[in-house]
Amino acid sequence: MIVIFAAAARVKGYNHCRLPVNVIVASQNVLDDHFERATVQYRKQQNNLLILLLASSWALAEYKSRLTSSGTCVTRIRSSVNLPYCVNPVRDNIINNMGGAASSILQRCALWDVGIQWAMWAVSSAFQTERFYDAAGSGTFAFLAVKSFQWGAVRNKRQTIQTSLVVVWAARLFLFLFTRILLEGHDKRFKNVRDNPKVFFIYWTVQALWIFLTLLPTLMLNAEKKEVALGPRDYIGWAIYGTGLFLESVSDYQKSAFKANPDNAGKFITSGFWSFSRHPNYLGEIMVWTGLYISASSVLSGWQHIGVISPLFVYFLLTRVSGIPMLEKMGMKRWGNDPNYLEYVKKTPVLFPSLW
C-alpha cells in the first residue's frame, strides 16, 4: 500500500515524500500476512469468491487503519522503533478534520454492511425467497452496533447504553418480522421481485444503505474518543427512544392479535393505537432513531452532525418510499369501496396524531 502511495505521490508531484526501504519492506510484510490469511479462508471454501472478497476487504481496511490512526502516512508497523513520516498536507488535513480512527471504523462498518447484504442476496436469489431479508437487516444492525463498540475501545457509559438500546430494538424487530414471515409464508413487498435477481439485488442494496445511514449516529458515537458526562440531552433522547419502542412494539402486537382473530378476517384495525394514527408503528420507528440521534449528538461536533440524516432518512423511507405509500395503496385497493374505511381514513391522521 505504501509502495503504491509513494509512486502516486511522485506522479502527483509530492517529491518531498520519501519512504525508507525498511518501511516499504515492513509494510509489504504486513499486507502479505493479511492476504495470506484471506487466501487460507478462500481455500477452505472452494468457489466461494465472496468470502475472499470480504476477507481481503477486511485486510485492507485493517491495514489502512494502522496507517491513519495517528493522522500520518506511516506509523509504527510491528515495531517499537519510530519510523519517519510521509507528509501529504491535503490528506493529513482531511484525516485530522474527520478523525483517522473514526473514519476507519465507519469504513469497516460499511464494508461489513454491504458484504452481509450482498452475501444474503446471493443466497436468497438462489432459493428465490425473501425469508432472510428482514432477519438479515435487523441482525446487521445489532452486529455493527456491537462491533463498532468493540472497535472504538473506549466503551464509556453513553456508548454502552446506546449500543444496548440498538441491540434491544434489533432483537425485537428480528423476532417479530422473522416470526411473521414464517407464519405467513411470504411478504407482499417482494411479489414479482424474489424471482428477479437484478431487482432483488437493488432491494438488498437499499437495505444496506438503510442500515448504514440509520445507524450512523451510533457508529460515530462508538468511534468517539472524548469523554463527556451524561447530560439532559442523553436522557431526553433515551426517553424518546423508549416511548417510540413502546409505541412500535404495542402497535405491532395489537395488529398481529387483530389479524389472528378469525372474526376479523377481511377487516381493518381501528382499535388501540390504530385509533389515533393509521401507522402508529411507523411513528414509533421514527421516534426510536430520533431519540438515538439526540443522545449521540451530546458528543458529536462539526461534520459529525451529518448523523441527523438518520431520523430524516427513516422518515423519508417510511413516508415516501416503502412504508406508508405502499400500505395506503393496498388499503384503498382492498377497502376503497367500504364507507367505514373511507370514514376511518378521513378522521384518522396518517402518521402524527391530532392534538385537537
Secondary structure, 3 states (H helix, E strand, C coil): CHHHHHHHHHHHCCCCCCCCHHHHHHHHHHHHHHHHHHHHHHHHCCCCHHHHHHHHHHHHHHHHHHHHCCCCCCCCCCCCCCCCCCCCHHHHHHHHHHCHHHHHHHHHHHHHHHHHHHHHHHHHHHHCCCCCHHHHHHHHHHHHHHHHHHHHCCCCHHHHHHHHHHHHHHHHHHHHHHHHHHHHCCCHHHCCCCCCHHHHHHHHHHHHHHHHHHHHHHHHHHHCCCCCCCCHHHHHHHHHHHHHHHHHHHHHHHHHHHHHCHHHCCCCCCCHHHHCCCCHHHHHHHHHHHHHHHHHCCCCCHHHHHHHHHHHHHHHHHHHHCCHHHHHHHHHHHHCCCHHHHHHHHHCCCCCCCCC
